[in-house]
Amino acid sequence: MRIIRGEPLHHYDSDDENISFIERFIARNKGVTEGFYQRMFNEDFSRFFRTSGVKKSPLFNIDSNDEVLAKRLLENISSQYSSRSTDENIRTWVEKIAQSLLWSKTAYYFIYDIHEKEELRVVPLSSDDIFKLFNTYIQLVPKRLENHWGGDGELLPRELRILEENKLIRFNICSSIKQLLSHQNRTLRLLDQYRHSRPEFYPQATYEDPSPKSYFDYSYWSETQDKALYLATHETGWNARNLGSSDRSVYFDYYRMIRFRRNQLIFRDNILFQLGEELTRVGRQYNEVFSIVISPTNALPKVEELNELEERFSQEKVSFTKIMDCYFER
C-alpha cells in the first residue's frame, strides 16, 4: 500500500475481484442503485428552483469582502458550468449538492490550482471512497487497473491519499432533514423491494392442477401499499407524483404541498449557509481575511412566506390557486 499526500484521484477502474473488507465497508454505497420511489423523491426534493428561463432579477445575494476572489470561486465550478453566470452556477451547484446529500449524506468538492493559467477549478468528488480519520480526510483508492497504449494493463497497488483540508470542500446533510428522511426512506426501500412481488403470491400451475385458484386480493395489496406510501411521506409532504389512491382529501393535499415546499427551502437555505462557510474557509488560503455569505433574494420564496401562507390557508383566507402558484412558479 502506498501513502500519498496531495490531490485525490477521480477516475479509476478498481480490481473488484481483490477488493478488501475495509474497502467494501468504506465504499458501501458504491454500486447501489436507488429504487423507484427513492429516485423520484430525490429528484423532486432536490429541485429547489421551479421557474425555468432567464430571470430579470438575481436569485442570490452575494456579500463578500473580496468580490474578485468570490467570483473566481463561484465561476469555476467544474468546466461544465464555466460559461454560465454566477447566479446560474450557484443555482446548479446547490441542486447538485442536494442530490449528493440525499444519496450519501455528504458531498465533497476539491479545489485545483491551475498555475499555468492562474486559475482554479472546483471539481466534485465521489463520497464513496473518502473518510475522516483523526481530523484528516483520506481517500482510499483500491487496487486498480491502468491501461497502457499498445500494451497490457498494469495492476497498481492500493493507495491512501491524504487530502489537503484547505482545498477540500465538504457538505453535510442538516440534522433536521436527515431525521425527517430517516423513517420515510426505510419505508420507501421496503415498498421498492416488494413493488413487483405480486406474482409471488399467486399459486404456481402444476401438471395435476394447471389452473390453480388464487385467493390473493390484489386490490387490498395495492391499497395497503398506497397507505404505507401516504403515511411514510406525511412528514416530508411529498405527494409521490400523485401515485396511489385518489381518495385523499384535497384540502390536506394542499397542506402537504406547503409542508413539502417548506422542507425544501429549509434544505436549500442550509446548503447556502454551508456554501458560504466552506468558501470562506477555503478562500482564506488566497486571502486570509476573506469572507462570503450567500443568501436568497426576494425573487425566491422564503420559509417565513410559507408559514404565513399556511396560517392564512388555515383561516380560509387564501385560495388553492395561490398555493399552486407558490408551489410551481417560484
N, C-alpha and C positions, 0 to 999 in steps of 0.2 A: 504494500500500500504506500502511495506517495502522499505527502502532506505539502500543500502548496498554499502560499499566501498571495491573494490577488483577486483577479476577476472571476466571476462564475462562468461555467460552461453552459451554453444554451442548447445546442442540438447534438445529440449523440445517439447511436444505436447500441443499446445495452445488450449484454450477453445474458438473456433471460434464463438460460439453462444453468448458469453458475451463480445466480443471484443468491445472496445470503439471507438469513432470517432477519438480521438487523435492517438490511436494505428493503426487504419486503415490508417490515414494520413501518419504517420511515416513509416509504412510498406507498402506503396502504390505499391511497386514493387513486393511484396511477392505474389506468386501465378500467376503472369502474365507471360505468355509464349511468346517466340519470334515467329514471323511469319516466313514464308518460306524464303523470300528474306533476312530478317533481320538476321536470323540464319546463312544463307550461308555467308553473308558478314562478320559477326562477326568471323566466323570460318576462313575465308580466310585472313582477315585483321590482325588477331592475330597470324597467322602462319609466324613468322618472319624468322625462320631458316629453309631453304629449304632442305639442304643436310642431309640425314639420315646416320646413321652409325658413326663409330669412326673416328675422325679427328686426324691427326698426330700432328698438331699444336693447341694450345689452342685458344678458341674463345674470351676470355676476359682477359684484363689486370686488375689485382687487385693491387692497390697501397695503402698500409696501413702501419702505424707506429707500429702496433701490429698484426703481422701475426697470432699469436695463437688465439687471440680473433676473428679476421676476419674469420678464418677457422671455429671456433665454431659457429658463427652466420650463415655462409653460408652452413655448412654441416648439420644443424639441422632444416631444413625447413620441418616440418612435418615428420612423420615416413615413409611415402611412398617414400620419396626421399633419406632417410638417407644412403642407400647402394650405391648411385651414387657418382661420382666425384664432386668436387666443380664446375667445368665447366658445367657439366650436370645439377646440381642443379640450377645454375643461369639461364641457358637456359630454363629449365622447369618453374622456378619461374616467369621469365619475361613474358612468354606467358600466364601463369595463371593470372598474374596481368592484362595483356592486355584484356583478356576475361572479367574479372570483371569490368574493366573501361568502356568497350564498352557497358556493360549491365546497370550498375548503376552509372557510372561516378566517383565512389570512390571504393577503395579496402582497407580492413583492415586485419592486422595480429596482433597477440598478442604473447609476449614472456613469456613463462612459465619457471620458475626456478625449476629444479628438484634437490633439495638439497641433497637427499639421494645418488644420483649418481653424484653429482657435474656437472650436465649437464643443458642445456637449450634447449627449443623446441620452434620453431617459427610455430604458427598454424594459418590458415586462419579463418577469421570471416565473417559472413554474414553482409552486409551493410544495410539490411532491417530494423533492429531494433536499430541502433546506430545513435545518433545525437549529435550535439555540442551545448552547452548552456553556455554562459559566459566563453568561453575558457576552458570548461570542457566537456569531452566526456562521454556520458551517454548511457547505454544500457537499453532500455525499454523492460522488459520481461512481456508479458501479463499473465493473469491468465492461469494456465496450469495444466494438469493432470499428476500426478505421480503415476505410478502403483507399488503396493507392492506385493511381492511374497506371494501367498496364501491368498490374501485379496483384498478388493475393492480399487479402485484408489482414491487418495486424490487430491482434488482441492486446489492448492496452490495459495496464493494471488499474485497480481500484484507487480512487483519489479522495482525499479530504481537502476541500478548498476552503480556506479561511477567508471570509469576505470582509472587505473594508466597510465598517459600520457607517462611516460618514458618507459613503456612496450608495448605501442600501436604504431604500425606502420601503417601509412596512406599514400595512394597514391591517387592523383587526376589526372583526365584526363587533358592533357595540353590544353590551350585555343585555340591554332591553330587547333588541331584535333577536339575539341568539336565544334568549329564553322563550320568546314568543314563538319561534320556529321549532323549538325542541319537540313539543307534543305533535304539532302538525306533521313534521317530517317523518316521525315514526309511523303515523297512520298512513301517510301517502306512500311510504315504502311498502307497507302491507297491501294496500289497495293495488299498487303496481304489480306486486308479486302474484296476487290472485285474480288480477283483472281478466285474464284469459283462461281461467281454470274451469269454466263452465262445462266443457266436455268431460272432465274428470269425474263429474257427479252422475253421469249417465252410465247405466249398466252396459257392459260390452256384449255384443252379439256372439253367440256360440253356435256350434252345429246343432245342439239339442234345442236351443232357443234362439233362432235367428232374429226375432223381433221382440226383445225383452221390454217389458213395461217399465216406464220410468215414473217415479214418484217425486222427482225433483221439480220444485216450483221455481222456475227461472224468474218470474216476476217478483217473488219475495226476495230472492237472491239479489236482484238488481236494486230493489228498494232498500235493502239493508246496506248495500254499498253506497247508495246515494245519501242515506242518512249519516253514514260514517264520514263521508266526504264533507257534508254540510257541517257536522259537529266539529270536525278536525280543523276546519278553516274559519271557525267562528271568531277567534281572537285576531287573526290577521285581516279578516274581512274579505278574503279572496272569493270571487264568485265562480271559480273554476270554469270560466268562459261559458257560463250558463249550462254546463253539463248536468245531467241527472234530472231529478223530479222537477216539475213545473208547479208543484203545489205550495211553494213557498210564498210567504206574504210579501207583496210588492213593497209595502211600507218599510219592512225590516230589511229588505234587499237594498233599499236606498241608504239606510243606516250603515249597512255593510260597506257600501261604496265610499262613504265618508271615512269609515274606520280604515279601510284599505289605503285610501289616499293619504290619510294622516300618518299611518305607519311608514308609507313610502317616504314622506317628507322628513320624518324623524331619521330614517336611514340615510337619506340624501344629505341632510344637514350635518350628521355626524361624520360622513365621509368628507364633506367640505372642510369641516373643522380639522380632521386628521390631515387632510391635504395641506392646509396652511401650516400646521405644526411640523409636519415632516419636511416640507420645503424650506421652512425656516431653519430647521436643524441642519439639513444637508447643504443649504445655501451658505452657511457660515464658514464653510471651508474656502469660499471665494470672497466673502465679506463678513468679518467677524461680528458685526452688529446687524446683520441682515434680518429682516422680519417681513412676513407676509400673512395677510388674513384674507380669506376668500369667503364671500357670503352671497346669497341670492338677492337679486334686485326685486323691485316691485313687479317686474314682468313675470315673476314666478310665484306660485301660490305659497302661502306660509301656513304653518301649523295653527297659529292664532286665528287665521281666517276660517279654517275648517272647524275649529272649536266654536267660533261664533256662528258659523253656518249650521252646525249640529244643534246648537241651542235654539236658534230661530226655527229650525225644522221641527223640533220637539214642541214648539208653541204654535205650529201650523202657520208660520209667517213666511214661509218660503216654498216655492213650487218645486216639483220634480225636475222641471226643465232647468232650473238654476243649479241643481245638484249635478245634473248630467253635463252642463256646461263646464262646471268646475272640475268634474272628473275627466272629461275627454279633451277639453280645449286648452288646458294650461299645464 
